[in-house]
Amino acid sequence: MSHCFDGNVLAAKSFARFGVIHVFGVVGIPVTSLATRAVQLGIRFIAFHNEQSAGYAASAYGYLTGRPGLLLTVSGPGCVHGLAGLSNAMINTWPMVMISGSSDQKDAGRGDFQELDQIEAVKPFSKFSVKAKDIKEIPSCVARVLDHAISGRPGGCYLDLPTDVLHQTITESEAEKLLSEVEKGRIFEEPKAPPTSEIEKAVSLLRKAERPLIVFGKGAAYGRAEGELRKLVERTGIPFLPTPMGKGLVNDNHELAASAARSLAIGKCDVALVVGARLNWLLHFGESPKWDKDVKFILVDVCEEEIQLRKPHLGLVGDAKKVLEMINKEIKDDPFCLGKSHPWVEAVSNKARDNVSKMEAQLVKDVVPFNFLTPMRIIRDAILGLGSPAPVVVSEGANTMDVGRSVLVQTEPRTRLDAGTWGTMGVGLGYCIAAAVANPDRLVVAVEGDSGFGFSAMEVETLVRYKLPVVVIVFNNGGVYGGDRRSPEEVSGPFKDDPAPTSFVPGAAYHTVMEAFGGKGYLVGTPDELKSALSESFSAKNPAVINVTIDPFAGAESGRMQHKN
């Protein structure tokens, strides 16, 4: 007789069969057995304290690997908590699948344990959702959510596994037949590419431009387009500007990097080739006064709807790597290069050099008590000193992230993770864990504000439990933006003696949180103390928290990433 097993085993077998090797989540009724079965089948399950952090990990994992990141949650509240990660994946266009257990189908509407119409709840935050209503539907449902997550514009998908379906049984031979049929029926899209005539138009625009600019973002990073980007920059001599998570696709220290001359570059360019970056708030919607009102955008995006929304001068619908490959081939047949003495290249280079010199003049000073620049310079130098493979840098916070974006240097692709398109705070520890799991050969360094760290600080225990090589650096200035920001006239009312809405306990000992779980903690307040802590923790490659005491008056309120150069 053929051996029987339940829906937990069939779901785990489906994950394993269709290429899943990591799952993040929080277990409990009714999905604990599913997690256990997945581990038995060779899938690494990373158990978190909170579904929110686990969801952020799954979203970042999808970006870093190009494979859907999986989040497993319990029903009801677990699903709701997981929506943070699912929505983050959707906004950032990263492939992710959230799998939640749900109530017994026969008890729907009767007030069952943790009952929620989860299919309805996830609709605003997912591109595709499906419920397996019978055990025989599990393999097909698993394949569909995995495939939808990466097809077209990547995004978040949802799979609902009711309790009764997980408890149903099926014979081994029936299961194998279902798995084989689904596996044979999977169809994977070829990378999209525009017609050659459109590529010719794009190259003609770049060739005739007086002040061309190449802009690229995390879409290009996700598409592994760095080789073709470098080739395009080197071949044409066109200055380039990465978005924050596009940093490192071409080395930030490259002579054609325009990041330090951002205002000039976007304000004066006449043709902008934008690859894998949306013309949203991060790029000032592609509108004046930040951009010249007559700039011609060549927009490369895998999503046709995105191009229709932005209405560029020329839209190229296609995979970033494939489109750049075609552009490079077209240029190779009739080459052109601006050269270092080109007026536009000289203008951008001179402005960038001038701004870098001004910044370095500030960075070279050892200011104690610490401002944001002194410790950020020390961290930058310590990271660069590690060489290759470069660490993955995770950055969140207001001032901490803003200053870090200008000071920290990315030399390799997909080595920067930050608040992203949605400006999401609380991603830090989840992103750290995802980066460590996805890139086991790289150190992970988080540069966090104390407010950002507080969202997910309990996950330092997860770092210790799985022995992940993550060093978390907390810029501790006593609050959101740095303690009490109120003017004297604002300190009034019946609760005027309460702490300010922006303040935390002064001198919080964040490093002892890590020590409580057996990791290493450091408290630093001088350049030598910070250098020593970085050297020791980077060499050890063990979980650590470095608590950096910052002057509480050093920061400023920040709601958007400001570009002042």
Secondary structure, DSSP 4 states (H G I P E B T S, - for coil): ---EEEHHHHHHHHHHHTT--EEEE---TTTHHHHHHHHHTTPEEEE-S-HHHHHHHHHHHHHHHSS-EEEEE-STHHHHHHHHHHHHHHHHT--EEEEEEE--GGGTTS--TT---HHHHHGGG-SEEEE--SGGGHHHHHHHHHHHHHSSS--EEEEEEEHHHHH-EEEHHHHHHHHHHHHHH---PPPP---HHHHHHHHHHHHH-SSEEEEE-HHHHHTT-HHHHHHHHHHH---EEE-GGGTTSS-TT-TTB-GGGHHHHHHH-SEEEEES--SSGGGGGG-TTTS-TTPEEEEEES-HHHHHHH--SEEEES-HHHHHHHHHHHHHHS-----TTSHHHHHHHHHHHHHHHHHHHHHTS--SSB-SHHHHHHHHHHHHTT-SSPPEEEEESSHHHHHHHHHS---STT-EE-STTTT-TT-HHHHHHHHHHH-TTS-EEEEEEHHHHHHHGGGHHHHHHTT--EEEEEEE-SBSSSS----GGGS-STTTTSPPTTB--TT--HHHHHHHTT-EEEEE-SHHHHHHHHHHHHHHTS-EEEEEEB-TTS----SS-----
